[in-house]
Amino acid sequence: MLRFDLSTSRRTQAIDVTHLFTSREWPDGLLLLSVEHTTAAVFLGESGSEMFEDYERVAACLLYTSDAADDLA
């Protein structure tokens, strides 16, 4: 089992961890990825700085405002 520890510098932050998985050889089979903290999440999707800004904006609206729908407009 491998363990990776990550730290964030902001309250809501998207971090690209692709390099942690593509830089190694993996045997055929299933990869289980879990997050051991209730306020963290794993999201699979497009990468790129613009996409991360969008992810962070949406997450901040969903988590920290009482009227997320208006904030996303």
Residue, then its C-alpha position, 0 to 999 in steps of 0.5 A: m500500500l502506498r500513502f501520499d500526504l498532501s497539504t493545502s494552502r487555501r480553504t478550498q483548493a484543487i490539487d492535480v495529483t495525476h503525476l503521483f499515479t502516472s509516474r510509476e508502473w502499476p500492475d494490472g488490476l484495480l486502483l483504490l483511491s481514498v481520502e481519510h478526511t471528511t472535508a476532503a474529496v477525490f474528483l476525476g475530471e479534466s485537468g488544467s489551470e482553468m478547470f481547477e479554478d472552476y472546480e474551486r469556485v464551484a466547491a466554494c459556492l457549494l460548501y460556504t454559501s447559503d445560496a450556492a445557485d445565485d453565486l454560480a450565476 
